[in-house]
Every structure is written in structure tokens, then in C-alpha cells.
């Protein structure tokens, strides 16, 4: 079994990597959003 903290850490890492991929795609599309701006929008 995982502890709640371990699950939260894994989920956070997963969400963070998804967000990084999303940011990379946006940058590839030649738009300029920072990770902070996306976080603020979400």
C-alpha cells in the first residue's frame, strides 16, 4: 500500500510532467505562455 503522501507526490509529479508537455506544445506552436501563466489560468 502507498501512504497518502506517496500518492500525492506521484500524482503531483505526473501532473507536473503533463503540464510540462503541454507548455512544450504551446511553445512549439510559437505562442509565449509561461508555466505560471498557465497555472494562473487553470
C-alpha distance matrix in Angstrom:
0.0 3.8 6.6 9.5 11.6 9.7 9.8 13.3 14.3 13.4 15.2 18.0 18.5 18.7 21.1 23.0 23.6 24.7 27.0 28.4 29.2 30.8 32.9 33.9 35.1 37.1 38.7 39.6 41.3 43.4 42.4 41.6 38.6 36.5 32.8 33.7 36.1 33.5 31.0 33.9 34.7 31.2
3.8 0.0 3.8 6.5 8.0 6.0 6.3 9.8 10.6 10.1 12.0 14.5 15.2 15.7 18.0 19.7 20.6 21.9 23.9 25.3 26.4 28.0 29.8 31.0 32.4 34.2 35.6 36.8 38.5 40.5 39.3 38.3 35.3 33.1 29.4 30.2 32.6 30.2 27.6 30.5 31.5 28.1
6.6 3.8 0.0 3.8 5.4 5.2 6.4 8.7 9.9 10.8 12.3 14.2 15.5 16.6 18.3 19.8 21.3 22.7 24.2 25.7 27.3 28.6 30.1 31.7 33.3 34.7 36.1 37.6 39.3 40.9 39.5 38.2 35.0 32.6 28.9 29.2 31.8 29.7 26.7 29.4 30.7 27.4
9.5 6.5 3.8 0.0 3.8 5.4 5.1 6.1 8.5 9.9 10.4 12.0 14.1 15.2 16.2 17.9 19.9 20.9 22.1 23.9 25.6 26.6 28.0 29.9 31.4 32.5 34.1 35.8 37.2 38.8 37.1 35.8 32.4 30.2 26.4 26.5 28.9 26.8 23.7 26.1 27.4 24.1
11.6 8.0 5.4 3.8 0.0 3.8 5.4 5.0 6.1 8.6 9.8 10.3 12.1 14.1 15.1 16.1 18.2 19.8 20.6 22.1 24.2 25.3 26.3 28.2 30.1 31.1 32.3 34.2 35.8 37.2 35.5 33.9 30.6 28.0 24.3 24.3 27.1 25.3 22.2 24.7 26.4 23.4
9.7 6.0 5.2 5.4 3.8 0.0 3.8 5.4 5.1 6.2 8.5 9.7 10.5 12.2 14.1 15.1 16.5 18.3 19.8 20.9 22.6 24.2 25.5 26.9 28.7 30.2 31.3 32.9 34.7 36.2 35.0 33.6 30.5 28.0 24.3 24.9 27.7 25.6 22.9 25.8 27.2 24.2
9.8 6.3 6.4 5.1 5.4 3.8 0.0 3.8 5.4 5.1 6.0 8.4 9.8 10.4 12.1 13.9 15.3 16.4 18.1 19.7 21.1 22.4 24.0 25.6 27.0 28.4 30.0 31.4 33.0 34.8 33.4 32.3 29.2 27.0 23.3 24.0 26.4 23.9 21.3 24.2 25.2 21.9
13.3 9.8 8.7 6.1 5.0 5.4 3.8 0.0 3.8 5.5 5.1 5.9 8.5 9.7 10.3 11.8 14.1 15.2 16.1 17.9 19.8 20.7 21.9 23.9 25.5 26.5 28.0 29.8 31.3 32.8 31.1 29.8 26.5 24.2 20.4 20.8 23.2 21.0 18.1 20.9 22.1 19.0
14.3 10.6 9.9 8.5 6.1 5.1 5.4 3.8 0.0 3.8 5.5 5.1 6.1 8.6 9.9 10.3 12.2 14.2 15.1 16.2 18.3 19.8 20.7 22.3 24.3 25.5 26.6 28.3 30.2 31.5 30.1 28.6 25.5 23.0 19.2 19.9 22.7 20.7 18.1 21.2 22.7 19.9
13.4 10.1 10.8 9.9 8.6 6.2 5.1 5.5 3.8 0.0 3.8 5.4 5.1 6.1 8.6 9.7 10.6 12.3 14.1 15.2 16.6 18.3 19.8 21.0 22.7 24.4 25.6 26.9 28.8 30.5 29.4 28.4 25.4 23.3 19.6 20.9 23.4 20.9 18.8 22.2 23.1 20.1
15.2 12.0 12.3 10.4 9.8 8.5 6.0 5.1 5.5 3.8 0.0 3.8 5.4 5.0 6.0 8.4 9.9 10.5 12.1 14.0 15.3 16.4 18.1 19.8 21.1 22.5 24.2 25.6 27.0 28.9 27.5 26.6 23.4 21.6 17.9 19.0 21.1 18.4 16.2 19.5 20.1 16.9
18.0 14.5 14.2 12.0 10.3 9.7 8.4 5.9 5.1 5.4 3.8 0.0 3.8 5.4 5.1 5.9 8.6 9.8 10.4 12.0 14.2 15.1 16.1 18.1 19.9 20.8 22.2 24.0 25.6 27.0 25.4 24.1 20.9 18.6 14.9 15.8 18.3 15.9 13.5 16.8 18.0 15.1
18.5 15.2 15.5 14.1 12.1 10.5 9.8 8.5 6.1 5.1 5.4 3.8 0.0 3.8 5.5 5.0 6.2 8.6 9.8 10.4 12.3 14.1 15.1 16.3 18.4 19.9 20.8 22.4 24.4 25.8 24.7 23.5 20.7 18.4 14.8 16.5 19.1 16.8 15.0 18.6 19.6 17.1
18.7 15.7 16.6 15.2 14.1 12.2 10.4 9.7 8.6 6.1 5.0 5.4 3.8 0.0 3.8 5.4 5.2 6.3 8.6 9.9 10.7 12.4 14.2 15.4 16.7 18.5 20.0 21.1 22.8 24.8 23.8 23.2 20.4 18.8 15.3 17.4 19.3 16.5 15.2 18.8 19.2 16.4
21.1 18.0 18.3 16.2 15.1 14.1 12.1 10.3 9.9 8.6 6.0 5.1 5.5 3.8 0.0 3.8 5.5 5.1 6.1 8.6 9.9 10.4 12.2 14.1 15.3 16.4 18.2 19.8 21.1 22.9 21.5 20.7 17.7 16.1 12.6 14.3 16.0 13.0 11.6 15.2 15.4 12.6
23.0 19.7 19.8 17.9 16.1 15.1 13.9 11.8 10.3 9.7 8.4 5.9 5.0 5.4 3.8 0.0 3.8 5.4 5.1 6.1 8.6 9.7 10.4 12.2 14.2 15.2 16.3 18.2 19.9 21.2 19.9 18.7 15.8 13.7 10.1 12.1 14.4 12.0 10.7 14.4 15.3 13.2
23.6 20.6 21.3 19.9 18.2 16.5 15.3 14.1 12.2 10.6 9.9 8.6 6.2 5.2 5.5 3.8 0.0 3.8 5.4 4.9 6.2 8.6 9.8 10.4 12.4 14.3 15.2 16.4 18.5 20.1 19.4 18.7 16.4 14.7 11.7 14.5 16.4 13.8 13.4 17.2 17.5 15.6
24.7 21.9 22.7 20.9 19.8 18.3 16.4 15.2 14.2 12.3 10.5 9.8 8.6 6.3 5.1 5.4 3.8 0.0 3.8 5.4 5.1 6.2 8.6 9.8 10.6 12.4 14.3 15.2 16.7 18.8 18.0 17.8 15.4 14.5 11.6 14.4 15.5 12.3 12.4 16.1 15.7 13.5
27.0 23.9 24.2 22.1 20.6 19.8 18.1 16.1 15.1 14.1 12.1 10.4 9.8 8.6 6.1 5.1 5.4 3.8 0.0 3.8 5.4 4.9 6.1 8.5 9.8 10.5 12.2 14.0 15.2 16.8 15.4 14.7 12.0 10.9 7.9 10.7 11.8 8.7 9.0 12.7 12.5 10.8
28.4 25.3 25.7 23.9 22.1 20.9 19.7 17.9 16.2 15.2 14.0 12.0 10.4 9.9 8.6 6.1 4.9 5.4 3.8 0.0 3.8 5.4 5.1 6.1 8.6 9.9 10.5 12.2 14.2 15.4 14.7 13.8 11.7 10.3 7.8 11.3 12.7 10.5 11.2 14.8 15.0 14.0
29.2 26.4 27.3 25.6 24.2 22.6 21.1 19.8 18.3 16.6 15.3 14.2 12.3 10.7 9.9 8.6 6.2 5.1 5.4 3.8 0.0 3.8 5.5 5.0 6.2 8.7 9.9 10.4 12.4 14.4 14.3 14.4 12.9 12.5 10.7 14.3 15.0 12.3 13.7 17.1 16.5 15.4
30.8 28.0 28.6 26.6 25.3 24.2 22.4 20.7 19.8 18.3 16.4 15.1 14.1 12.4 10.4 9.7 8.6 6.2 4.9 5.4 3.8 0.0 3.8 5.4 5.1 6.3 8.7 9.8 10.7 12.8 11.9 12.3 10.4 10.8 9.3 12.7 12.5 9.5 11.5 14.5 13.4 12.5
32.9 29.8 30.1 28.0 26.3 25.5 24.0 21.9 20.7 19.8 18.1 16.1 15.1 14.2 12.2 10.4 9.8 8.6 6.1 5.1 5.5 3.8 0.0 3.8 5.4 5.1 6.2 8.5 9.8 10.8 9.7 9.2 7.4 7.4 6.6 10.2 10.2 8.1 10.5 13.3 12.8 12.8
33.9 31.0 31.7 29.9 28.2 26.9 25.6 23.9 22.3 21.0 19.8 18.1 16.3 15.4 14.1 12.2 10.4 9.8 8.5 6.1 5.0 5.4 3.8 0.0 3.8 5.5 5.1 6.1 8.6 9.9 10.1 10.3 9.8 10.0 9.7 13.5 13.7 11.9 14.3 17.1 16.5 16.6
35.1 32.4 33.3 31.4 30.1 28.7 27.0 25.5 24.3 22.7 21.1 19.9 18.4 16.7 15.3 14.2 12.4 10.6 9.8 8.6 6.2 5.1 5.4 3.8 0.0 3.8 5.4 4.9 6.3 8.8 9.3 10.8 10.6 11.9 11.9 15.4 14.8 12.6 15.4 17.9 16.6 16.6
37.1 34.2 34.7 32.5 31.1 30.2 28.4 26.5 25.5 24.4 22.5 20.8 19.9 18.5 16.4 15.2 14.3 12.4 10.5 9.9 8.7 6.3 5.1 5.5 3.8 0.0 3.8 5.3 5.0 6.7 5.9 7.4 7.3 9.5 10.3 13.4 12.1 10.3 13.7 15.6 14.1 14.9
38.7 35.6 36.1 34.1 32.3 31.3 30.0 28.0 26.6 25.6 24.2 22.2 20.8 20.0 18.2 16.3 15.2 14.3 12.2 10.5 9.9 8.7 6.2 5.1 5.4 3.8 0.0 3.8 5.3 5.0 5.4 6.1 7.3 8.9 10.6 13.7 12.9 12.1 15.3 17.1 16.3 17.4
39.6 36.8 37.6 35.8 34.2 32.9 31.4 29.8 28.3 26.9 25.6 24.0 22.4 21.1 19.8 18.2 16.4 15.2 14.0 12.2 10.4 9.8 8.5 6.1 4.9 5.3 3.8 0.0 3.8 5.2 7.5 9.4 10.9 12.7 14.0 17.4 16.5 15.2 18.4 20.5 19.3 20.1
41.3 38.5 39.3 37.2 35.8 34.7 33.0 31.3 30.2 28.8 27.0 25.6 24.4 22.8 21.1 19.9 18.5 16.7 15.2 14.2 12.4 10.7 9.8 8.6 6.3 5.0 5.3 3.8 0.0 3.8 5.7 8.8 10.6 13.3 14.9 17.8 16.1 14.9 18.5 20.0 18.2 19.3
43.4 40.5 40.9 38.8 37.2 36.2 34.8 32.8 31.5 30.5 28.9 27.0 25.8 24.8 22.9 21.2 20.1 18.8 16.8 15.4 14.4 12.8 10.8 9.9 8.8 6.7 5.0 5.2 3.8 0.0 3.8 6.6 9.4 12.2 14.6 17.2 15.5 15.2 18.8 19.9 18.6 20.3
42.4 39.3 39.5 37.1 35.5 35.0 33.4 31.1 30.1 29.4 27.5 25.4 24.7 23.8 21.5 19.9 19.4 18.0 15.4 14.7 14.3 11.9 9.7 10.1 9.3 5.9 5.4 7.5 5.7 3.8 0.0 3.8 6.3 9.6 12.3 14.4 12.2 12.1 15.8 16.5 15.2 17.2
41.6 38.3 38.2 35.8 33.9 33.6 32.3 29.8 28.6 28.4 26.6 24.1 23.5 23.2 20.7 18.7 18.7 17.8 14.7 13.8 14.4 12.3 9.2 10.3 10.8 7.4 6.1 9.4 8.8 6.6 3.8 0.0 3.8 6.6 9.8 11.5 9.7 10.5 13.9 14.5 13.9 16.3
38.6 35.3 35.0 32.4 30.6 30.5 29.2 26.5 25.5 25.4 23.4 20.9 20.7 20.4 17.7 15.8 16.4 15.4 12.0 11.7 12.9 10.4 7.4 9.8 10.6 7.3 7.3 10.9 10.6 9.4 6.3 3.8 0.0 3.8 6.6 8.1 6.1 6.8 10.2 10.9 10.5 12.7
36.5 33.1 32.6 30.2 28.0 28.0 27.0 24.2 23.0 23.3 21.6 18.6 18.4 18.8 16.1 13.7 14.7 14.5 10.9 10.3 12.5 10.8 7.4 10.0 11.9 9.5 8.9 12.7 13.3 12.2 9.6 6.6 3.8 0.0 3.8 5.3 5.2 6.5 8.7 9.9 10.8 12.6
32.8 29.4 28.9 26.4 24.3 24.3 23.3 20.4 19.2 19.6 17.9 14.9 14.8 15.3 12.6 10.1 11.7 11.6 7.9 7.8 10.7 9.3 6.6 9.7 11.9 10.3 10.6 14.0 14.9 14.6 12.3 9.8 6.6 3.8 0.0 3.8 5.5 5.2 6.2 8.6 9.9 10.6
33.7 30.2 29.2 26.5 24.3 24.9 24.0 20.8 19.9 20.9 19.0 15.8 16.5 17.4 14.3 12.1 14.5 14.4 10.7 11.3 14.3 12.7 10.2 13.5 15.4 13.4 13.7 17.4 17.8 17.2 14.4 11.5 8.1 5.3 3.8 0.0 3.8 5.4 5.0 6.1 8.6 9.9
36.1 32.6 31.8 28.9 27.1 27.7 26.4 23.2 22.7 23.4 21.1 18.3 19.1 19.3 16.0 14.4 16.4 15.5 11.8 12.7 15.0 12.5 10.2 13.7 14.8 12.1 12.9 16.5 16.1 15.5 12.2 9.7 6.1 5.2 5.5 3.8 0.0 3.8 5.4 5.0 6.2 8.7
33.5 30.2 29.7 26.8 25.3 25.6 23.9 21.0 20.7 20.9 18.4 15.9 16.8 16.5 13.0 12.0 13.8 12.3 8.7 10.5 12.3 9.5 8.1 11.9 12.6 10.3 12.1 15.2 14.9 15.2 12.1 10.5 6.8 6.5 5.2 5.4 3.8 0.0 3.8 5.4 5.0 6.2
31.0 27.6 26.7 23.7 22.2 22.9 21.3 18.1 18.1 18.8 16.2 13.5 15.0 15.2 11.6 10.7 13.4 12.4 9.0 11.2 13.7 11.5 10.5 14.3 15.4 13.7 15.3 18.4 18.5 18.8 15.8 13.9 10.2 8.7 6.2 5.0 5.4 3.8 0.0 3.8 5.4 5.2
33.9 30.5 29.4 26.1 24.7 25.8 24.2 20.9 21.2 22.2 19.5 16.8 18.6 18.8 15.2 14.4 17.2 16.1 12.7 14.8 17.1 14.5 13.3 17.1 17.9 15.6 17.1 20.5 20.0 19.9 16.5 14.5 10.9 9.9 8.6 6.1 5.0 5.4 3.8 0.0 3.8 5.6
34.7 31.5 30.7 27.4 26.4 27.2 25.2 22.1 22.7 23.1 20.1 18.0 19.6 19.2 15.4 15.3 17.5 15.7 12.5 15.0 16.5 13.4 12.8 16.5 16.6 14.1 16.3 19.3 18.2 18.6 15.2 13.9 10.5 10.8 9.9 8.6 6.2 5.0 5.4 3.8 0.0 3.8
31.2 28.1 27.4 24.1 23.4 24.2 21.9 19.0 19.9 20.1 16.9 15.1 17.1 16.4 12.6 13.2 15.6 13.5 10.8 14.0 15.4 12.5 12.8 16.6 16.6 14.9 17.4 20.1 19.3 20.3 17.2 16.3 12.7 12.6 10.6 9.9 8.7 6.2 5.2 5.6 3.8 0.0
